[in-house]
Amino acid sequence: MTGRASSTPHGARPIGAFSSLLTGSTPGRESRARFARGDSPRSGQPVWRNSYYVGQIEERIWRPINGGTKRGGKRWTAAMLKAARSFERRTRAERQQVEPGTRNGKLGEIGIAVLEYLYQTVDYSTGRLEPAIRTIAEAIGHSYAAVHAALKRLREHRFLSWTRRSEPIEDPQPGGPLVRQASNAYALLCPPAMKNWLSRLLGKAPTPECERDRRARENAAFELMLAEMTQVERHDVTWTGDAFLGETLRSLAAAVDAREKQERESSGNDETGGL
């Protein structure tokens, strides 16, 4: 396998730099030089820049999602997906003022689809998230290049980050490579500008005296969020019971959404004379 180094400052974040982002620490000169190498720090084999062996760094970047429970994880991802969609709508409107007719904001429709897929597949209890880019592309029905570009936009706006990984090749050919590239290890993030909002929505009360008020505010915010969702989105966020029954209820929710959409379209046609 031929090594390939990123030629831009926006390549995959080195684990050292990524750890610094999480902990606020600053690596020393020797560590920075080691992070910048394009070969494997163990074997010297050519792999993508800043690749680390599978199993070497995951515990340093994966964290439980909102307490690690299914309900907590669903609430966090639902809130973040709603925030991402709002950010996309706002930035699209801003772009349309300058470029009339533009269809995408700073994340793009594919960026939202990629983020939604990642939110659906992350392990809430550990934060484990390691799909191959081709797997994401096949799941959402877009090309590898489009998904790769969308991931870069999501990273640029701090919705996620990733670390490249490699793994040993079993029974390597004589004289051939000993390691190969593995899928990235992804970490879901909350953009700095949204942290206070997310903390108010999901955070714990600082003192027992205000617990009741906090819960009331949180419930009101959660109900407001649910009120703006479709029936299918509401089901995905709130259902935690039997999987088979859940799929049945989800189908019913989809039917309700379809009926409401048809009623809105019918009402719109009446108001515009059928145009």
C-alpha positions as CSV (number, residue, x, y, z in Angstrom):
1,M,0.0,0.0,0.0
2,T,1.4,3.4,-1.0
3,G,1.5,6.1,1.6
4,R,-0.3,9.3,0.9
5,A,-0.1,12.5,2.9
6,S,-2.7,15.2,3.1
7,S,-1.5,18.3,1.2
8,T,-3.9,20.7,3.0
9,P,-4.2,21.9,6.5
10,H,-7.6,20.2,6.7
11,G,-6.5,16.5,6.6
12,A,-7.6,14.1,9.3
13,R,-6.8,15.4,12.8
14,P,-3.9,13.6,14.5
15,I,-4.9,11.8,17.6
16,G,-2.5,14.0,19.6
17,A,-4.1,17.1,18.3
18,F,-7.6,15.6,18.8
19,S,-6.7,14.7,22.4
20,S,-5.5,18.2,23.0
21,L,-8.9,19.4,21.8
22,L,-10.7,17.3,24.3
23,T,-8.4,17.9,27.3
24,G,-7.1,21.4,26.6
25,S,-3.4,20.2,26.8
26,T,-0.6,21.1,24.5
27,P,1.7,18.4,23.1
28,G,5.5,19.0,23.3
29,R,7.9,19.4,20.4
30,E,8.8,15.7,20.2
31,S,5.2,14.7,20.3
32,R,4.2,17.1,17.6
33,A,7.0,15.8,15.4
34,R,5.8,12.2,16.0
35,F,2.2,13.1,15.2
36,A,3.3,14.7,11.9
37,R,4.9,11.5,10.6
38,G,3.2,9.9,7.6
39,D,4.3,6.3,8.5
40,S,3.1,4.0,11.2
41,P,4.7,4.9,14.6
42,R,5.2,1.2,15.2
43,S,6.1,-0.5,12.0
44,G,7.3,2.2,9.7
45,Q,5.0,0.9,7.0
46,P,3.6,3.5,4.6
47,V,-0.1,4.3,5.5
48,W,-2.2,7.4,5.4
49,R,-0.8,10.2,7.5
50,N,-1.7,10.1,11.2
51,S,-3.0,6.5,11.0
52,Y,-3.1,4.5,14.2
53,Y,-3.6,0.8,14.7
54,V,-7.2,-0.3,15.4
55,G,-7.7,-0.6,19.1
56,Q,-4.8,1.8,19.9
57,I,-6.7,5.1,20.3
58,E,-10.4,4.5,20.4
59,E,-10.8,4.7,24.2
60,R,-9.2,8.2,23.9
61,I,-11.8,9.6,21.5
62,W,-15.1,7.7,22.1
63,R,-17.3,8.8,24.9
64,P,-20.8,7.7,26.0
65,I,-23.5,9.8,24.4
66,N,-25.4,11.9,27.0
67,G,-24.9,9.4,29.8
68,G,-24.8,6.3,27.7
69,T,-28.5,5.3,27.9
70,K,-30.7,4.7,25.0
71,R,-33.1,7.5,26.0
72,G,-30.3,9.9,26.7
73,G,-28.5,9.1,23.4
74,K,-31.7,9.5,21.4
75,R,-32.4,12.9,23.1
76,W,-28.9,14.1,22.4
77,T,-28.9,13.0,18.7
78,A,-32.4,14.3,18.1
79,A,-31.5,17.7,19.6
80,M,-28.2,17.9,17.6
81,L,-29.9,16.8,14.3
82,K,-32.6,19.5,14.8
83,A,-29.8,22.0,15.5
84,A,-27.9,20.9,12.3
85,R,-31.0,21.3,10.2
86,S,-31.7,24.8,11.6
87,F,-28.1,25.7,10.9
88,E,-28.4,24.4,7.4
89,R,-31.6,26.4,6.7
90,R,-30.2,29.6,8.2
91,T,-26.9,29.4,6.2
92,R,-28.9,28.4,3.0
93,A,-31.0,31.5,3.4
94,E,-27.9,33.7,3.9
95,R,-26.4,32.2,0.7
96,Q,-29.5,32.8,-1.3
97,Q,-29.3,36.5,-0.6
98,V,-26.0,36.5,-2.3
99,E,-26.5,33.6,-4.8
100,P,-30.2,33.4,-5.6
101,G,-31.2,29.8,-6.4
102,T,-28.5,28.1,-4.4
103,R,-29.8,24.9,-2.9
104,N,-27.4,24.2,0.0
105,G,-26.2,25.9,3.2
106,K,-22.9,25.2,4.8
107,L,-23.6,21.5,5.5
108,G,-25.7,20.7,2.5
109,E,-28.5,18.1,2.1
110,I,-26.0,15.3,1.9
111,G,-24.2,16.6,5.0
112,I,-27.5,16.4,6.9
113,A,-28.1,12.8,5.6
114,V,-24.6,11.7,6.6
115,L,-25.1,13.2,10.1
116,E,-28.5,11.5,10.5
117,Y,-26.9,8.1,9.5
118,L,-24.1,8.6,12.1
119,Y,-26.6,9.5,14.8
120,Q,-28.6,6.4,14.0
121,T,-25.7,4.0,14.1
122,V,-23.5,5.3,17.0
123,D,-23.4,3.1,20.1
124,Y,-24.9,5.3,22.8
125,S,-23.2,3.4,25.6
126,T,-19.7,3.8,24.4
127,G,-19.7,6.3,21.5
128,R,-18.3,3.7,19.2
129,L,-18.7,4.9,15.6
130,E,-16.5,3.4,12.8
131,P,-18.5,3.0,9.5
132,A,-16.5,2.9,6.2
133,I,-17.2,5.8,3.9
134,R,-18.5,3.4,1.3
135,T,-20.9,2.0,3.8
136,I,-22.3,5.4,4.5
137,A,-22.5,6.2,0.8
138,E,-24.5,3.0,0.1
139,A,-26.8,3.6,3.1
140,I,-27.8,7.1,2.0
141,G,-27.7,6.6,-1.7
142,H,-24.9,9.0,-2.7
143,S,-21.4,8.7,-4.1
144,Y,-18.3,8.1,-2.2
145,A,-16.9,11.5,-3.2
146,A,-20.1,13.3,-2.2
147,V,-20.1,11.6,1.3
148,H,-16.4,12.4,1.7
149,A,-17.0,16.0,0.9
150,A,-20.0,16.1,3.3
151,L,-17.9,14.6,6.1
152,K,-15.3,17.4,5.6
153,R,-18.0,20.0,5.9
154,L,-19.3,18.5,9.1
155,R,-15.8,18.4,10.5
156,E,-15.2,22.0,9.5
157,H,-18.3,23.2,11.4
158,R,-17.4,21.0,14.4
159,F,-20.2,18.5,14.3
160,L,-17.7,15.6,14.3
161,S,-14.0,14.7,14.0
162,W,-12.2,11.5,13.1
163,T,-8.9,9.7,13.4
164,R,-7.5,7.5,10.6
165,R,-6.7,3.9,11.5
166,S,-4.7,1.0,10.1
167,E,-4.6,-2.8,10.8
168,P,-2.1,-5.6,10.3
169,I,-2.6,-7.8,7.2
170,E,-3.0,-11.5,8.0
171,D,-0.6,-13.7,6.1
172,P,1.1,-10.8,4.2
173,Q,2.9,-11.6,0.9
174,P,6.7,-11.7,1.0
175,G,8.0,-8.2,0.4
176,G,4.4,-6.8,0.5
177,P,2.8,-4.4,2.9
178,L,2.3,-5.5,6.5
179,V,-0.6,-3.1,7.3
180,R,-3.6,-1.7,5.5
181,Q,-6.0,1.2,6.0
182,A,-9.0,0.6,8.2
183,S,-12.2,2.6,8.6
184,N,-12.0,5.9,10.5
185,A,-12.9,6.2,14.1
186,Y,-15.4,9.0,14.4
187,A,-16.3,11.2,17.4
188,L,-19.5,13.1,17.5
189,L,-19.1,16.7,18.7
190,C,-21.3,19.7,19.6
191,P,-20.2,22.9,17.9
192,P,-19.0,25.5,20.5
193,A,-21.7,28.0,19.6
194,M,-24.4,25.4,20.4
195,K,-23.0,24.0,23.7
196,N,-24.8,26.4,26.0
197,W,-28.1,25.7,24.3
198,L,-27.6,22.0,24.5
199,S,-26.5,22.2,28.1
200,R,-29.7,24.1,29.0
201,L,-31.8,21.5,27.2
202,L,-30.1,18.4,28.5
203,G,-28.0,19.4,31.5
204,K,-28.5,18.5,35.2
205,A,-29.6,21.0,37.8
206,P,-26.7,22.6,39.8
207,T,-28.6,22.4,43.1
208,P,-31.5,20.2,44.4
209,E,-33.6,23.3,45.1
210,C,-34.0,24.1,41.4
211,E,-34.4,20.5,40.2
212,R,-38.2,20.9,39.8
213,D,-37.8,24.1,37.8
214,R,-35.1,22.6,35.7
215,R,-37.2,19.5,34.9
216,A,-40.2,21.7,34.0
217,R,-38.0,23.8,31.6
218,E,-36.4,20.7,30.1
219,N,-39.8,19.0,29.6
220,A,-41.2,22.2,28.0
221,A,-38.2,22.4,25.6
222,F,-38.5,18.7,24.8
223,E,-42.2,19.0,24.1
224,L,-41.5,22.0,21.9
225,M,-39.0,20.0,20.0
226,L,-41.4,17.1,19.6
227,A,-44.2,19.5,18.4
228,E,-42.0,20.6,15.5
229,M,-41.2,17.0,14.4
230,T,-43.1,14.7,12.0
231,Q,-44.8,11.7,13.5
232,V,-42.0,9.4,12.3
233,E,-39.3,11.6,13.8
234,R,-41.2,11.8,17.1
235,H,-41.5,8.0,17.2
236,D,-37.8,7.5,16.5
237,V,-36.9,9.8,19.4
238,T,-39.4,8.5,22.0
239,W,-39.9,4.7,21.3
240,T,-37.8,2.4,23.4
241,G,-40.0,-0.7,23.5
242,D,-40.3,-3.9,21.5
243,A,-38.5,-3.6,18.1
244,F,-41.3,-5.4,16.1
245,L,-44.1,-3.3,17.7
246,G,-41.9,-0.3,17.2
247,E,-41.7,-1.0,13.4
248,T,-45.5,-1.4,13.3
249,L,-46.0,1.9,15.1
250,R,-43.4,3.6,12.9
251,S,-45.4,2.5,9.8
252,L,-48.5,4.0,11.3
253,A,-46.7,7.2,12.0
254,A,-45.5,7.4,8.4
255,A,-49.0,6.9,7.2
256,V,-50.2,9.8,9.4
257,D,-47.4,12.0,8.1
258,A,-48.4,11.1,4.5
259,R,-52.0,11.9,5.2
260,E,-51.2,15.3,6.8
261,K,-48.9,16.2,3.9
262,Q,-51.7,15.3,1.5
263,E,-54.1,17.5,3.4
264,R,-51.7,20.4,3.5
265,E,-51.2,20.1,-0.3
266,S,-54.9,19.9,-0.9
267,S,-55.5,22.9,1.2
268,G,-52.7,24.8,-0.6
269,N,-54.3,23.9,-4.0
270,D,-57.7,25.3,-2.8
271,E,-56.1,28.5,-1.7
272,T,-54.2,29.0,-5.0
273,G,-56.9,27.9,-7.4
274,G,-55.4,24.6,-8.1
275,L,-52.1,26.0,-9.4
